[in-house]
Amino acid sequence: MTAWAGPWGVSFAANLTPDKATGLGSWTEAAFIKSMRTGKHKGVLRDILPPMPWQGLGQLTDDDLKAMFAYLQSLKPIQNKVPDPIPPKR
């Protein structure tokens, strides 16, 4: 239950733990908030795909998003490289 398929192709659930190599450990709070507001990975890169509900999360206040980021950073880091999204077949 970590892969989702749709018109966007196939996407995989992200590693939201603070692992520096494979998770959010190298992210800044500002990049996390920008990602939730723009739907872009690290706020500027590729689109964030389903199942991540960034549209709803982006409506939260800065304080709420900061609290979410702080919580995610408090988790035990788990190294888990997630596959890149697979584009739709044409």
PDB file of N, CA, C and O in Angstrom, chain B, residues numbered from 101:
ATOM      1  N   MET B 101       0.817  -1.199   0.000  1.00  0.00           N
ATOM      2  CA  MET B 101       0.000   0.000   0.000  1.00  0.00           C
ATOM      3  C   MET B 101       0.863   1.266   0.000  1.00  0.00           C
ATOM      4  O   MET B 101       0.493   2.267   0.614  1.00  0.00           O
ATOM      5  N   THR B 102       1.998   1.228  -0.678  1.00  0.00           N
ATOM      6  CA  THR B 102       2.830   2.427  -0.746  1.00  0.00           C
ATOM      7  C   THR B 102       2.951   2.982  -2.161  1.00  0.00           C
ATOM      8  O   THR B 102       3.704   3.928  -2.393  1.00  0.00           O
ATOM      9  N   ALA B 103       2.214   2.399  -3.109  1.00  0.00           N
ATOM     10  CA  ALA B 103       2.226   2.892  -4.485  1.00  0.00           C
ATOM     11  C   ALA B 103       0.796   3.239  -4.894  1.00  0.00           C
ATOM     12  O   ALA B 103      -0.153   2.550  -4.520  1.00  0.00           O
ATOM     13  N   TRP B 104       0.656   4.311  -5.661  1.00  0.00           N
ATOM     14  CA  TRP B 104      -0.650   4.754  -6.153  1.00  0.00           C
ATOM     15  C   TRP B 104      -0.533   4.985  -7.650  1.00  0.00           C
ATOM     16  O   TRP B 104       0.439   5.568  -8.130  1.00  0.00           O
ATOM     17  N   ALA B 105      -1.540   4.519  -8.378  1.00  0.00           N
ATOM     18  CA  ALA B 105      -1.565   4.692  -9.828  1.00  0.00           C
ATOM     19  C   ALA B 105      -2.762   5.540 -10.218  1.00  0.00           C
ATOM     20  O   ALA B 105      -3.838   5.431  -9.630  1.00  0.00           O
ATOM     21  N   GLY B 106      -2.558   6.374 -11.205  1.00  0.00           N
ATOM     22  CA  GLY B 106      -3.628   7.231 -11.707  1.00  0.00           C
ATOM     23  C   GLY B 106      -3.191   7.871 -12.998  1.00  0.00           C
ATOM     24  O   GLY B 106      -2.199   7.447 -13.590  1.00  0.00           O
ATOM     25  N   PRO B 107      -3.908   8.886 -13.455  1.00  0.00           N
ATOM     26  CA  PRO B 107      -3.541   9.538 -14.705  1.00  0.00           C
ATOM     27  C   PRO B 107      -2.156  10.178 -14.669  1.00  0.00           C
ATOM     28  O   PRO B 107      -1.575  10.459 -15.717  1.00  0.00           O
ATOM     29  N   TRP B 108      -1.625  10.410 -13.471  1.00  0.00           N
ATOM     30  CA  TRP B 108      -0.285  10.988 -13.313  1.00  0.00           C
ATOM     31  C   TRP B 108       0.805   9.937 -13.453  1.00  0.00           C
ATOM     32  O   TRP B 108       1.984  10.286 -13.500  1.00  0.00           O
ATOM     33  N   GLY B 109       0.444   8.653 -13.520  1.00  0.00           N
ATOM     34  CA  GLY B 109       1.404   7.557 -13.552  1.00  0.00           C
ATOM     35  C   GLY B 109       1.336   6.782 -12.247  1.00  0.00           C
ATOM     36  O   GLY B 109       0.254   6.523 -11.720  1.00  0.00           O
ATOM     37  N   VAL B 110       2.501   6.415 -11.733  1.00  0.00           N
ATOM     38  CA  VAL B 110       2.573   5.715 -10.448  1.00  0.00           C
ATOM     39  C   VAL B 110       3.453   6.536  -9.519  1.00  0.00           C
ATOM     40  O   VAL B 110       4.558   6.936  -9.883  1.00  0.00           O
ATOM     41  N   SER B 111       2.951   6.781  -8.318  1.00  0.00           N
ATOM     42  CA  SER B 111       3.736   7.497  -7.314  1.00  0.00           C
ATOM     43  C   SER B 111       3.847   6.629  -6.071  1.00  0.00           C
ATOM     44  O   SER B 111       3.060   5.706  -5.863  1.00  0.00           O
ATOM     45  N   PHE B 112       4.830   6.941  -5.260  1.00  0.00           N
ATOM     46  CA  PHE B 112       5.146   6.142  -4.078  1.00  0.00           C
ATOM     47  C   PHE B 112       5.151   7.036  -2.846  1.00  0.00           C
ATOM     48  O   PHE B 112       5.573   8.191  -2.905  1.00  0.00           O
ATOM     49  N   ALA B 113       4.678   6.493  -1.736  1.00  0.00           N
ATOM     50  CA  ALA B 113       4.657   7.237  -0.480  1.00  0.00           C
ATOM     51  C   ALA B 113       6.080   7.640  -0.094  1.00  0.00           C
ATOM     52  O   ALA B 113       7.002   6.825  -0.138  1.00  0.00           O
ATOM     53  N   ALA B 114       6.243   8.893   0.281  1.00  0.00           N
ATOM     54  CA  ALA B 114       7.563   9.437   0.622  1.00  0.00           C
ATOM     55  C   ALA B 114       8.018   8.982   1.999  1.00  0.00           C
ATOM     56  O   ALA B 114       7.206   8.623   2.851  1.00  0.00           O
ATOM     57  N   ASN B 115       9.320   9.003   2.200  1.00  0.00           N
ATOM     58  CA  ASN B 115       9.907   8.774   3.520  1.00  0.00           C
ATOM     59  C   ASN B 115       9.868  10.114   4.250  1.00  0.00           C
ATOM     60  O   ASN B 115      10.642  11.018   3.936  1.00  0.00           O
ATOM     61  N   LEU B 116       8.981  10.238   5.210  1.00  0.00           N
ATOM     62  CA  LEU B 116       8.830  11.494   5.945  1.00  0.00           C
ATOM     63  C   LEU B 116       9.633  11.538   7.232  1.00  0.00           C
ATOM     64  O   LEU B 116       9.492  12.473   8.020  1.00  0.00           O
ATOM     65  N   THR B 117      10.484  10.526   7.455  1.00  0.00           N
ATOM     66  CA  THR B 117      11.336  10.548   8.647  1.00  0.00           C
ATOM     67  C   THR B 117      12.510  11.493   8.390  1.00  0.00           C
ATOM     68  O   THR B 117      12.764  11.856   7.242  1.00  0.00           O
ATOM     69  N   PRO B 118      13.224  11.894   9.434  1.00  0.00           N
ATOM     70  CA  PRO B 118      14.329  12.836   9.250  1.00  0.00           C
ATOM     71  C   PRO B 118      15.648  12.199   8.793  1.00  0.00           C
ATOM     72  O   PRO B 118      16.718  12.739   9.074  1.00  0.00           O
ATOM     73  N   ASP B 119      15.587  11.078   8.107  1.00  0.00           N
ATOM     74  CA  ASP B 119      16.811  10.499   7.561  1.00  0.00           C
ATOM     75  C   ASP B 119      17.395  11.481   6.545  1.00  0.00           C
ATOM     76  O   ASP B 119      16.692  11.940   5.644  1.00  0.00           O
ATOM     77  N   LYS B 120      18.669  11.798   6.692  1.00  0.00           N
ATOM     78  CA  LYS B 120      19.287  12.812   5.834  1.00  0.00           C
ATOM     79  C   LYS B 120      19.448  12.353   4.386  1.00  0.00           C
ATOM     80  O   LYS B 120      19.381  13.176   3.473  1.00  0.00           O
ATOM     81  N   ALA B 121      19.657  11.065   4.163  1.00  0.00           N
ATOM     82  CA  ALA B 121      19.898  10.578   2.806  1.00  0.00           C
ATOM     83  C   ALA B 121      18.612  10.282   2.041  1.00  0.00           C
ATOM     84  O   ALA B 121      18.562  10.486   0.828  1.00  0.00           O
ATOM     85  N   THR B 122      17.571   9.804   2.726  1.00  0.00           N
ATOM     86  CA  THR B 122      16.383   9.337   2.011  1.00  0.00           C
ATOM     87  C   THR B 122      15.070   9.957   2.487  1.00  0.00           C
ATOM     88  O   THR B 122      14.007   9.640   1.953  1.00  0.00           O
ATOM     89  N   GLY B 123      15.135  10.826   3.472  1.00  0.00           N
ATOM     90  CA  GLY B 123      13.919  11.407   4.027  1.00  0.00           C
ATOM     91  C   GLY B 123      13.964  12.917   4.050  1.00  0.00           C
ATOM     92  O   GLY B 123      14.526  13.549   3.155  1.00  0.00           O
ATOM     93  N   LEU B 124      13.364  13.493   5.084  1.00  0.00           N
ATOM     94  CA  LEU B 124      13.278  14.954   5.217  1.00  0.00           C
ATOM     95  C   LEU B 124      14.426  15.560   6.026  1.00  0.00           C
ATOM     96  O   LEU B 124      14.389  16.747   6.350  1.00  0.00           O
ATOM     97  N   GLY B 125      15.432  14.771   6.352  1.00  0.00           N
ATOM     98  CA  GLY B 125      16.514  15.247   7.209  1.00  0.00           C
ATOM     99  C   GLY B 125      17.312  16.405   6.654  1.00  0.00           C
ATOM    100  O   GLY B 125      17.881  17.182   7.421  1.00  0.00           O
ATOM    101  N   SER B 126      17.369  16.540   5.345  1.00  0.00           N
ATOM    102  CA  SER B 126      18.127  17.652   4.754  1.00  0.00           C
ATOM    103  C   SER B 126      17.219  18.835   4.405  1.00  0.00           C
ATOM    104  O   SER B 126      17.694  19.857   3.909  1.00  0.00           O
ATOM    105  N   TRP B 127      15.923  18.699   4.661  1.00  0.00           N
ATOM    106  CA  TRP B 127      14.983  19.775   4.359  1.00  0.00           C
ATOM    107  C   TRP B 127      15.032  20.850   5.433  1.00  0.00           C
ATOM    108  O   TRP B 127      15.317  20.567   6.596  1.00  0.00           O
ATOM    109  N   THR B 128      14.755  22.075   5.038  1.00  0.00           N
ATOM    110  CA  THR B 128      14.575  23.155   6.002  1.00  0.00           C
ATOM    111  C   THR B 128      13.072  23.308   6.260  1.00  0.00           C
ATOM    112  O   THR B 128      12.237  22.845   5.484  1.00  0.00           O
ATOM    113  N   GLU B 129      12.765  23.961   7.355  1.00  0.00           N
ATOM    114  CA  GLU B 129      11.366  24.263   7.657  1.00  0.00           C
ATOM    115  C   GLU B 129      10.746  25.086   6.523  1.00  0.00           C
ATOM    116  O   GLU B 129       9.610  24.841   6.119  1.00  0.00           O
ATOM    117  N   ALA B 130      11.496  26.051   6.021  1.00  0.00           N
ATOM    118  CA  ALA B 130      10.989  26.918   4.943  1.00  0.00           C
ATOM    119  C   ALA B 130      10.692  26.103   3.686  1.00  0.00           C
ATOM    120  O   ALA B 130       9.676  26.340   3.033  1.00  0.00           O
ATOM    121  N   ALA B 131      11.558  25.143   3.331  1.00  0.00           N
ATOM    122  CA  ALA B 131      11.326  24.320   2.142  1.00  0.00           C
ATOM    123  C   ALA B 131      10.090  23.438   2.336  1.00  0.00           C
ATOM    124  O   ALA B 131       9.320  23.236   1.397  1.00  0.00           O
ATOM    125  N   PHE B 132       9.900  22.914   3.547  1.00  0.00           N
ATOM    126  CA  PHE B 132       8.723  22.103   3.832  1.00  0.00           C
ATOM    127  C   PHE B 132       7.448  22.928   3.657  1.00  0.00           C
ATOM    128  O   PHE B 132       6.502  22.486   3.007  1.00  0.00           O
ATOM    129  N   ILE B 133       7.429  24.113   4.232  1.00  0.00           N
ATOM    130  CA  ILE B 133       6.245  24.973   4.125  1.00  0.00           C
ATOM    131  C   ILE B 133       5.994  25.359   2.666  1.00  0.00           C
ATOM    132  O   ILE B 133       4.854  25.334   2.202  1.00  0.00           O
ATOM    133  N   LYS B 134       7.051  25.711   1.953  1.00  0.00           N
ATOM    134  CA  LYS B 134       6.890  26.083   0.549  1.00  0.00           C
ATOM    135  C   LYS B 134       6.354  24.901  -0.266  1.00  0.00           C
ATOM    136  O   LYS B 134       5.541  25.091  -1.171  1.00  0.00           O
ATOM    137  N   SER B 135       6.800  23.694   0.050  1.00  0.00           N
ATOM    138  CA  SER B 135       6.297  22.506  -0.642  1.00  0.00           C
ATOM    139  C   SER B 135       4.809  22.327  -0.422  1.00  0.00           C
ATOM    140  O   SER B 135       4.069  22.010  -1.354  1.00  0.00           O
ATOM    141  N   MET B 136       4.370  22.529   0.811  1.00  0.00           N
ATOM    142  CA  MET B 136       2.954  22.372   1.117  1.00  0.00           C
ATOM    143  C   MET B 136       2.106  23.464   0.466  1.00  0.00           C
ATOM    144  O   MET B 136       0.926  23.245   0.191  1.00  0.00           O
ATOM    145  N   ARG B 137       2.680  24.609   0.222  1.00  0.00           N
ATOM    146  CA  ARG B 137       1.949  25.716  -0.403  1.00  0.00           C
ATOM    147  C   ARG B 137       1.933  25.618  -1.939  1.00  0.00           C
ATOM    148  O   ARG B 137       0.953  26.004  -2.576  1.00  0.00           O
ATOM    149  N   THR B 138       3.023  25.098  -2.528  1.00  0.00           N
ATOM    150  CA  THR B 138       3.156  25.101  -3.988  1.00  0.00           C
ATOM    151  C   THR B 138       2.906  23.750  -4.644  1.00  0.00           C
ATOM    152  O   THR B 138       2.626  23.687  -5.841  1.00  0.00           O
ATOM    153  N   GLY B 139       3.005  22.663  -3.870  1.00  0.00           N
ATOM    154  CA  GLY B 139       2.889  21.335  -4.455  1.00  0.00           C
ATOM    155  C   GLY B 139       4.122  20.918  -5.231  1.00  0.00           C
ATOM    156  O   GLY B 139       4.059  20.041  -6.093  1.00  0.00           O
ATOM    157  N   LYS B 140       5.251  21.555  -4.919  1.00  0.00           N
ATOM    158  CA  LYS B 140       6.522  21.238  -5.576  1.00  0.00           C
ATOM    159  C   LYS B 140       7.493  20.656  -4.542  1.00  0.00           C
ATOM    160  O   LYS B 140       7.581  21.150  -3.418  1.00  0.00           O
ATOM    161  N   HIS B 141       8.212  19.617  -4.929  1.00  0.00           N
ATOM    162  CA  HIS B 141       9.205  18.984  -4.061  1.00  0.00           C
ATOM    163  C   HIS B 141      10.259  20.017  -3.665  1.00  0.00           C
ATOM    164  O   HIS B 141      10.869  20.648  -4.527  1.00  0.00           O
ATOM    165  N   LYS B 142      10.467  20.184  -2.376  1.00  0.00           N
ATOM    166  CA  LYS B 142      11.358  21.209  -1.815  1.00  0.00           C
ATOM    167  C   LYS B 142      10.940  22.615  -2.250  1.00  0.00           C
ATOM    168  O   LYS B 142      11.740  23.549  -2.204  1.00  0.00           O
ATOM    169  N   GLY B 143       9.704  22.754  -2.665  1.00  0.00           N
ATOM    170  CA  GLY B 143       9.163  24.054  -3.024  1.00  0.00           C
ATOM    171  C   GLY B 143       9.467  24.518  -4.421  1.00  0.00           C
ATOM    172  O   GLY B 143       8.889  25.507  -4.872  1.00  0.00           O
ATOM    173  N   VAL B 144      10.367  23.833  -5.140  1.00  0.00           N
ATOM    174  CA  VAL B 144      10.763  24.310  -6.461  1.00  0.00           C
ATOM    175  C   VAL B 144      10.998  23.203  -7.489  1.00  0.00           C
ATOM    176  O   VAL B 144      11.139  23.497  -8.676  1.00  0.00           O
ATOM    177  N   LEU B 145      11.044  21.957  -7.071  1.00  0.00           N
ATOM    178  CA  LEU B 145      11.411  20.876  -7.980  1.00  0.00           C
ATOM    179  C   LEU B 145      10.169  20.229  -8.588  1.00  0.00           C
ATOM    180  O   LEU B 145       9.212  20.922  -8.933  1.00  0.00           O
ATOM    181  N   ARG B 146      10.184  18.919  -8.718  1.00  0.00           N
ATOM    182  CA  ARG B 146       9.090  18.193  -9.367  1.00  0.00           C
ATOM    183  C   ARG B 146       7.788  18.327  -8.591  1.00  0.00           C
ATOM    184  O   ARG B 146       7.785  18.665  -7.408  1.00  0.00           O
ATOM    185  N   ASP B 147       6.674  18.055  -9.282  1.00  0.00           N
ATOM    186  CA  ASP B 147       5.364  18.095  -8.639  1.00  0.00           C
ATOM    187  C   ASP B 147       5.272  17.041  -7.536  1.00  0.00           C
ATOM    188  O   ASP B 147       5.803  15.939  -7.671  1.00  0.00           O
ATOM    189  N   ILE B 148       4.593  17.392  -6.449  1.00  0.00           N
ATOM    190  CA  ILE B 148       4.241  16.416  -5.421  1.00  0.00           C
ATOM    191  C   ILE B 148       2.977  15.717  -5.918  1.00  0.00           C
ATOM    192  O   ILE B 148       1.977  16.366  -6.222  1.00  0.00           O
ATOM    193  N   LEU B 149       3.032  14.418  -5.995  1.00  0.00           N
ATOM    194  CA  LEU B 149       1.951  13.638  -6.584  1.00  0.00           C
ATOM    195  C   LEU B 149       1.065  13.008  -5.514  1.00  0.00           C
ATOM    196  O   LEU B 149       1.456  12.924  -4.349  1.00  0.00           O
ATOM    197  N   PRO B 150      -0.132  12.564  -5.912  1.00  0.00           N
ATOM    198  CA  PRO B 150      -0.950  11.794  -4.982  1.00  0.00           C
ATOM    199  C   PRO B 150      -0.151  10.586  -4.497  1.00  0.00           C
ATOM    200  O   PRO B 150       0.643  10.037  -5.260  1.00  0.00           O
ATOM    201  N   PRO B 151      -0.335  10.175  -3.295  1.00  0.00           N
ATOM    202  CA  PRO B 151      -1.442  10.428  -2.385  1.00  0.00           C
ATOM    203  C   PRO B 151      -1.219  11.606  -1.435  1.00  0.00           C
ATOM    204  O   PRO B 151      -2.050  11.840  -0.557  1.00  0.00           O
ATOM    205  N   MET B 152      -0.117  12.356  -1.584  1.00  0.00           N
ATOM    206  CA  MET B 152       0.160  13.452  -0.659  1.00  0.00           C
ATOM    207  C   MET B 152      -0.887  14.549  -0.824  1.00  0.00           C
ATOM    208  O   MET B 152      -1.012  15.127  -1.903  1.00  0.00           O
ATOM    209  N   PRO B 153      -1.642  14.840   0.236  1.00  0.00           N
ATOM    210  CA  PRO B 153      -2.724  15.830   0.125  1.00  0.00           C
ATOM    211  C   PRO B 153      -2.232  17.258   0.344  1.00  0.00           C
ATOM    212  O   PRO B 153      -2.738  17.968   1.213  1.00  0.00           O
ATOM    213  N   TRP B 154      -1.247  17.674  -0.443  1.00  0.00           N
ATOM    214  CA  TRP B 154      -0.623  18.986  -0.206  1.00  0.00           C
ATOM    215  C   TRP B 154      -1.610  20.141  -0.361  1.00  0.00           C
ATOM    216  O   TRP B 154      -1.449  21.181   0.278  1.00  0.00           O
ATOM    217  N   GLN B 155      -2.638  19.966  -1.211  1.00  0.00           N
ATOM    218  CA  GLN B 155      -3.592  21.061  -1.407  1.00  0.00           C
ATOM    219  C   GLN B 155      -4.289  21.417  -0.085  1.00  0.00           C
ATOM    220  O   GLN B 155      -4.436  22.594   0.245  1.00  0.00           O
ATOM    221  N   GLY B 156      -4.709  20.413   0.652  1.00  0.00           N
ATOM    222  CA  GLY B 156      -5.347  20.659   1.946  1.00  0.00           C
ATOM    223  C   GLY B 156      -4.354  21.123   2.993  1.00  0.00           C
ATOM    224  O   GLY B 156      -4.634  22.040   3.764  1.00  0.00           O
ATOM    225  N   LEU B 157      -3.187  20.485   3.018  1.00  0.00           N
ATOM    226  CA  LEU B 157      -2.171  20.866   4.001  1.00  0.00           C
ATOM    227  C   LEU B 157      -1.694  22.296   3.761  1.00  0.00           C
ATOM    228  O   LEU B 157      -1.356  23.010   4.705  1.00  0.00           O
ATOM    229  N   GLY B 158      -1.668  22.707   2.507  1.00  0.00           N
ATOM    230  CA  GLY B 158      -1.240  24.067   2.179  1.00  0.00           C
ATOM    231  C   GLY B 158      -2.171  25.142   2.712  1.00  0.00           C
ATOM    232  O   GLY B 158      -1.800  26.315   2.754  1.00  0.00           O
ATOM    233  N   GLN B 159      -3.368  24.762   3.116  1.00  0.00           N
ATOM    234  CA  GLN B 159      -4.325  25.718   3.686  1.00  0.00           C
ATOM    235  C   GLN B 159      -4.098  25.944   5.186  1.00  0.00           C
ATOM    236  O   GLN B 159      -4.693  26.844   5.780  1.00  0.00           O
ATOM    237  N   LEU B 160      -3.238  25.123   5.790  1.00  0.00           N
ATOM    238  CA  LEU B 160      -2.960  25.289   7.220  1.00  0.00           C
ATOM    239  C   LEU B 160      -2.150  26.555   7.465  1.00  0.00           C
ATOM    240  O   LEU B 160      -1.536  27.102   6.549  1.00  0.00           O
ATOM    241  N   THR B 161      -2.158  27.008   8.700  1.00  0.00           N
ATOM    242  CA  THR B 161      -1.378  28.194   9.053  1.00  0.00           C
ATOM    243  C   THR B 161       0.110  27.855   9.074  1.00  0.00           C
ATOM    244  O   THR B 161       0.489  26.687   9.162  1.00  0.00           O
ATOM    245  N   ASP B 162       0.942  28.878   8.994  1.00  0.00           N
ATOM    246  CA  ASP B 162       2.384  28.665   9.115  1.00  0.00           C
ATOM    247  C   ASP B 162       2.708  27.967  10.427  1.00  0.00           C
ATOM    248  O   ASP B 162       3.546  27.066  10.455  1.00  0.00           O
ATOM    249  N   ASP B 163       2.053  28.370  11.516  1.00  0.00           N
ATOM    250  CA  ASP B 163       2.326  27.740  12.817  1.00  0.00           C
ATOM    251  C   ASP B 163       1.986  26.257  12.796  1.00  0.00           C
ATOM    252  O   ASP B 163       2.721  25.446  13.360  1.00  0.00           O
ATOM    253  N   ASP B 164       0.871  25.892  12.147  1.00  0.00           N
ATOM    254  CA  ASP B 164       0.510  24.475  12.059  1.00  0.00           C
ATOM    255  C   ASP B 164       1.524  23.701  11.225  1.00  0.00           C
ATOM    256  O   ASP B 164       1.916  22.595  11.600  1.00  0.00           O
ATOM    257  N   LEU B 165       1.952  24.265  10.105  1.00  0.00           N
ATOM    258  CA  LEU B 165       2.942  23.581   9.269  1.00  0.00           C
ATOM    259  C   LEU B 165       4.286  23.482   9.972  1.00  0.00           C
ATOM    260  O   LEU B 165       4.990  22.483   9.828  1.00  0.00           O
ATOM    261  N   LYS B 166       4.645  24.500  10.725  1.00  0.00           N
ATOM    262  CA  LYS B 166       5.884  24.439  11.507  1.00  0.00           C
ATOM    263  C   LYS B 166       5.803  23.337  12.548  1.00  0.00           C
ATOM    264  O   LYS B 166       6.785  22.634  12.788  1.00  0.00           O
ATOM    265  N   ALA B 167       4.642  23.183  13.166  1.00  0.00           N
ATOM    266  CA  ALA B 167       4.451  22.120  14.161  1.00  0.00           C
ATOM    267  C   ALA B 167       4.534  20.746  13.495  1.00  0.00           C
ATOM    268  O   ALA B 167       5.125  19.822  14.054  1.00  0.00           O
ATOM    269  N   MET B 168       3.952  20.608  12.318  1.00  0.00           N
ATOM    270  CA  MET B 168       4.042  19.340  11.589  1.00  0.00           C
ATOM    271  C   MET B 168       5.497  19.011  11.259  1.00  0.00           C
ATOM    272  O   MET B 168       5.940  17.877  11.439  1.00  0.00           O
ATOM    273  N   PHE B 169       6.230  20.005  10.777  1.00  0.00           N
ATOM    274  CA  PHE B 169       7.630  19.778  10.434  1.00  0.00           C
ATOM    275  C   PHE B 169       8.428  19.402  11.680  1.00  0.00           C
ATOM    276  O   PHE B 169       9.256  18.493  11.631  1.00  0.00           O
ATOM    277  N   ALA B 170       8.191  20.082  12.780  1.00  0.00           N
ATOM    278  CA  ALA B 170       8.901  19.761  14.025  1.00  0.00           C
ATOM    279  C   ALA B 170       8.600  18.331  14.460  1.00  0.00           C
ATOM    280  O   ALA B 170       9.499  17.611  14.894  1.00  0.00           O
ATOM    281  N   TYR B 171       7.345  17.920  14.345  1.00  0.00           N
ATOM    282  CA  TYR B 171       6.990  16.546  14.700  1.00  0.00           C
ATOM    283  C   TYR B 171       7.713  15.548  13.798  1.00  0.00           C
ATOM    284  O   TYR B 171       8.304  14.585  14.288  1.00  0.00           O
ATOM    285  N   LEU B 172       7.670  15.772  12.485  1.00  0.00           N
ATOM    286  CA  LEU B 172       8.340  14.855  11.563  1.00  0.00           C
ATOM    287  C   LEU B 172       9.839  14.777  11.850  1.00  0.00           C
ATOM    288  O   LEU B 172      10.443  13.711  11.737  1.00  0.00           O
ATOM    289  N   GLN B 173      10.435  15.910  12.222  1.00  0.00           N
ATOM    290  CA  GLN B 173      11.859  15.926  12.544  1.00  0.00           C
ATOM    291  C   GLN B 173      12.162  15.202  13.858  1.00  0.00           C
ATOM    292  O   GLN B 173      13.307  14.823  14.105  1.00  0.00           O
ATOM    293  N   SER B 174      11.151  15.010  14.696  1.00  0.00           N
ATOM    294  CA  SER B 174      11.362  14.340  15.986  1.00  0.00           C
ATOM    295  C   SER B 174      11.290  12.814  15.877  1.00  0.00           C
ATOM    296  O   SER B 174      11.632  12.108  16.826  1.00  0.00           O
ATOM    297  N   LEU B 175      10.849  12.307  14.728  1.00  0.00           N
ATOM    298  CA  LEU B 175      10.734  10.866  14.543  1.00  0.00           C
ATOM    299  C   LEU B 175      12.104  10.212  14.425  1.00  0.00           C
ATOM    300  O   LEU B 175      13.101  10.877  14.142  1.00  0.00           O
ATOM    301  N   LYS B 176      12.139   8.910  14.643  1.00  0.00           N
ATOM    302  CA  LYS B 176      13.377   8.163  14.455  1.00  0.00           C
ATOM    303  C   LYS B 176      13.687   8.132  12.953  1.00  0.00           C
ATOM    304  O   LYS B 176      12.828   7.750  12.159  1.00  0.00           O
ATOM    305  N   PRO B 177      14.902   8.529  12.553  1.00  0.00           N
ATOM    306  CA  PRO B 177      15.254   8.469  11.133  1.00  0.00           C
ATOM    307  C   PRO B 177      15.293   7.005  10.658  1.00  0.00           C
ATOM    308  O   PRO B 177      15.871   6.137  11.312  1.00  0.00           O
ATOM    309  N   ILE B 178      14.681   6.770   9.536  1.00  0.00           N
ATOM    310  CA  ILE B 178      14.703   5.435   8.931  1.00  0.00           C
ATOM    311  C   ILE B 178      15.180   5.593   7.501  1.00  0.00           C
ATOM    312  O   ILE B 178      14.593   6.331   6.710  1.00  0.00           O
ATOM    313  N   GLN B 179      16.265   4.881   7.180  1.00  0.00           N
ATOM    314  CA  GLN B 179      16.765   4.955   5.808  1.00  0.00           C
ATOM    315  C   GLN B 179      15.872   4.083   4.931  1.00  0.00           C
ATOM    316  O   GLN B 179      15.780   2.872   5.131  1.00  0.00           O
ATOM    317  N   ASN B 180      15.222   4.709   3.964  1.00  0.00           N
ATOM    318  CA  ASN B 180      14.308   4.007   3.063  1.00  0.00           C
ATOM    319  C   ASN B 180      14.207   4.793   1.770  1.00  0.00           C
ATOM    320  O   ASN B 180      13.425   5.738   1.669  1.00  0.00           O
ATOM    321  N   LYS B 181      14.993   4.404   0.787  1.00  0.00           N
ATOM    322  CA  LYS B 181      14.940   5.087  -0.514  1.00  0.00           C
ATOM    323  C   LYS B 181      13.654   4.681  -1.217  1.00  0.00           C
ATOM    324  O   LYS B 181      13.387   3.497  -1.423  1.00  0.00           O
ATOM    325  N   VAL B 182      12.875   5.667  -1.576  1.00  0.00           N
ATOM    326  CA  VAL B 182      11.600   5.465  -2.253  1.00  0.00           C
ATOM    327  C   VAL B 182      11.834   5.583  -3.760  1.00  0.00           C
ATOM    328  O   VAL B 182      12.572   6.466  -4.198  1.00  0.00           O
ATOM    329  N   PRO B 183      11.220   4.712  -4.555  1.00  0.00           N
ATOM    330  CA  PRO B 183      11.405   4.820  -6.011  1.00  0.00           C
ATOM    331  C   PRO B 183      10.905   6.162  -6.549  1.00  0.00           C
ATOM    332  O   PRO B 183      10.001   6.776  -5.983  1.00  0.00           O
ATOM    333  N   ASP B 184      11.504   6.596  -7.637  1.00  0.00           N
ATOM    334  CA  ASP B 184      11.028   7.793  -8.329  1.00  0.00           C
ATOM    335  C   ASP B 184       9.665   7.503  -8.941  1.00  0.00           C
ATOM    336  O   ASP B 184       9.352   6.352  -9.245  1.00  0.00           O
ATOM    337  N   PRO B 185       8.846   8.550  -9.124  1.00  0.00           N
ATOM    338  CA  PRO B 185       7.552   8.339  -9.788  1.00  0.00           C
ATOM    339  C   PRO B 185       7.738   7.771 -11.195  1.00  0.00           C
ATOM    340  O   PRO B 185       8.744   8.028 -11.856  1.00  0.00           O
ATOM    341  N   ILE B 186       6.760   7.003 -11.631  1.00  0.00           N
ATOM    342  CA  ILE B 186       6.774   6.448 -12.983  1.00  0.00           C
ATOM    343  C   ILE B 186       5.739   7.223 -13.801  1.00  0.00           C
ATOM    344  O   ILE B 186       4.556   7.223 -13.460  1.00  0.00           O
ATOM    345  N   PRO B 187       6.175   7.881 -14.875  1.00  0.00           N
ATOM    346  CA  PRO B 187       5.217   8.675 -15.666  1.00  0.00           C
ATOM    347  C   PRO B 187       4.176   7.772 -16.329  1.00  0.00           C
ATOM    348  O   PRO B 187       4.389   6.569 -16.484  1.00  0.00           O
ATOM    349  N   PRO B 188       3.052   8.370 -16.717  1.00  0.00           N
ATOM    350  CA  PRO B 188       2.016   7.568 -17.375  1.00  0.00           C
ATOM    351  C   PRO B 188       2.495   7.059 -18.732  1.00  0.00           C
ATOM    352  O   PRO B 188       3.342   7.672 -19.381  1.00  0.00           O
ATOM    353  N   LYS B 189       1.937   5.930 -19.141  1.00  0.00           N
ATOM    354  CA  LYS B 189       2.249   5.397 -20.474  1.00  0.00           C
ATOM    355  C   LYS B 189       1.508   6.220 -21.509  1.00  0.00           C
ATOM    356  O   LYS B 189       0.348   6.578 -21.307  1.00  0.00           O
ATOM    357  N   ARG B 190       2.140   6.510 -22.568  1.00  0.00           N
ATOM    358  CA  ARG B 190       1.540   7.318 -23.639  1.00  0.00           C
ATOM    359  C   ARG B 190       1.053   6.442 -24.751  1.00  0.00           C
ATOM    360  O   ARG B 190       0.518   6.941 -25.741  1.00  0.00           O
TER     361      ARG B 190
END
